[in-house]
Amino acid sequence: MKVKKYYLFVSLLLILYFFGNAQADTVYLKNGRSVEGIIKTQTNDFIEIEISGGVVKFPKDEISWTVESSDGVKRQLREKWEHEKIDTERKIDKQDRLESLKPKHVEFMRDQQSMIIDVIINAKLNVKLILDTGASLVVLRKDLAKELGIDTSNLNSDMKIILADGREAKAKHIVLRSVRAGESQAENIDAAILIDDTKNSLLGDGVLGMSFLKHFNFKIDQKENKLILEKLP
């Protein structure tokens, strides 16, 4: 019985030794350094070894020797890399979320009584919109629909809105993929495209209304001419 226990003990030690000392493929360089990973390609001229995050290539005349691991070790290494990749992506996502929640300052210009902000619509169209906290929607001038690739004749949702000069105007409801002011962006924004020609009104390119602003805690710094936007979590 003692002999069996002894052999069992020795067997466990050997298993622990080999698993504990299992290494990835290793390329030993003549300069004394070594690189661990998974050897991907070998030719008469070079060796490519896969490492976490990419592939490195070494000429054969820079290599002293190589040691290859088992398929099981390679599989474990790839699993480890995948876990590390997921952890890194989660950390980056968390950092991006925290960064997006920080207050952002957007400068505006003044035109008579209006505050005008540079805005990017659908990541393609640059417009100057009047900041209007009393407007429920983002409103865009009629001719901008074509630049956005929107055919207003295909829109059925008729609506009426009151412009800044007090006039009533016909419009069509749309949903904008994105609206960006400075570093602050919101997606799927309800908006109105005017049907009437309003170039001579006080509207300018349009209005930046609450359908965008509701995605933020916002403040207007009249002294510094800045709109402060803090993304809601």
N, C-alpha and C positions, 0 to 999 in steps of 0.2 A: 504493500500500500504506500509506503514511504517513497519507493522508487517511482511509482506512478505520479505521485504528487510532485516529485522533483522534476520529472520530465514535463509535466503540465506547467510548472512554474517557469522552466527554461523556455518552453514554447511561447508562453505569454510574453516573456522578456524579448524574445526574438521578434514577435509580432509588433510590440511597442517600438522596438528599435527601428524596424524597417519603415513603419508608418510615420514615426516621429522624425526620421531622417530622409523621408522621401522628398526629392527635389524635382523641380521643373527641369526641362532641357536647359543645359548651361553651355554657353560659348565662352571659352577662356581665351583672352586676347594676349598677344605678345607683350603688350605694355603693362601687364600685370592685372588688368581689370577683367571682370567677368560680367556676363549678361544672362539673366535667367528669364525663361519664357517658354515658348513652344516653337520649335524649329518648323518653319513653314516651307521653305524651299532650299535645296542644296544643289549647286552646280559645280563644275570644275573651277569656276572663278569666284563665286560668292556664296554666302549663306544669309538667308532672311530668317529672322526670328521674331515671332509675334510676342509683343509685350502688352501690358495693360494700357490701352489707349492707342495702339498703333503697331507698326512694323518697322524694324530697323534692319539695315543691310550692311554686311561686313565683307570686304574682299578676303579671299582665302589666305592671301599672303600676310594678313594681319592677325590670323588665328593660330593659336598653338594647338588646341584640341577641343573637342566637344564631347559632352556627355548627354545622352538622351534618357528620358524618363519613360515610365510605363503609360499605357493608354489611360489607366485609372487615375494616375497623378495628373495627366493632362486634362482629363475631364473635371477633376476637382479644381484645378487652376482656373479653367474657364468659368466654372460656377462662382468661384471667388471673385473673378473679374466682373461678372455680371452683377453680383451683389454690391460690389464697390461702385459700379456704374449707377445702379439704382439709388444707392445712398447719396452719391454725389448729385444726381439729378434732383433728388428730394431737397437737398440742402440749397441748391441753386434756386429751385422753385420757391422755397421758403424765403430766401433772401430777396428774390424778385417781388414776392407778395409784400414783404415788409417795406421794400423800397417804393412800391407803387402806392402804398398807403401814406407815405410822407407828403406833407403839403408841398404843392408846386406853385410857383409864381408865374403868372402870365401877364406880360405887359400889354396895356391897351393904349390906343391913341384917342384923342378927343376931336370931335367934329361938332361944333356948336354945342348942343346938349347931349350928344351921343358918345358912348364908349365903344370903340371899334376894335375888334380882336381878329388877328390872323388865325384862320381855322383851315384844317385840311379835311375834306370830305371824302370818305371811301378810299383813303390813302392815295388819292390821285388828283383831286381838285383843290387848289388854293383859293380861298375866298376871304373877304373881309366882312364879318358879320357884326351887327349892332348888338351889344349885350343888353338884353331886356328881360329882367326877372319877372315882369308882368305878362310875358308871352308864354303860353302853355307849350308851344312847340318850337322846334327849329324851323324857320321859314326860309325858302330859297327862291330867288328870282326865276321867272319863267325860262329865260334863255339858258340858264345853267343846267336845266334838265338834259339838254342834248349833250353837253360836255360830260355829264355823268352816264351817258348811254341810256337815258330813260325816255321812253316814248309815252308821253302823257296821254295820247289818244287811247292807249290800252288800259288806262287807269279808270276804274269805275267809281271810286269813292270820292264823290264831290263833297266839298265843304266850303264854308265861308269863314273868313277871318277878318279881323279889324287891324288895319295897318297903323303904323306909328303916327301918320298924319290924320288918323281918324276915319279914313275911307274903308268901306267894306270891299273885300276882293274875293273872287272865286279861287279855289285851290283844289289840289288833289293830294290825298294822303299817301305817303310812301314811308318805307322803313329804310333808313340809311345803315349800311353795314358798319360804319365807324365815323366818329366825329372826334377830331383831335385838336386841342388848343394847347400850344406849347408842348410840354411833356405829358399832359393829361389826356387820356383817351377813354371813350366809352363806346360800346357796341350796341347795335340794334336800336337805333334812335328813331322814335316817331318824328316825322317831319311833314311839312306841307310844301308842295311845289305850286307856285302861283300860275294861274292860267291866263290872267290878264297881263298886259304889258305895263309894268310898273317902274320902268327905268327912271322916270322923272319924279318919282315919289321920294320920300325921305328914307326909303327902305335900304338903298344901297344894294349890296349883293344879297342881303337877307338879314335874318334875326337869329341870334343864339338864345334860345329860350329854355324853359324849365325841363323839357324832355331830355336835354343834355345835362343841365345843372343839377337835376335831382339825383344824379349818381355821385354827387360830392357834397361835403360840407364846404360851403364857399363864403368868402368874405371879399368885399370890394374896398381896396385901399385907395381912397380918392387922392390922398396926398402924394403917394408914390406912383399913381396910375398903374396899379397892379390888381389883377384878379387872383385870389389865393384859393386853390382847389385842393381839397383833401379827400381822396377816394374813400368811399364808404366800404367797410369790410363786407 
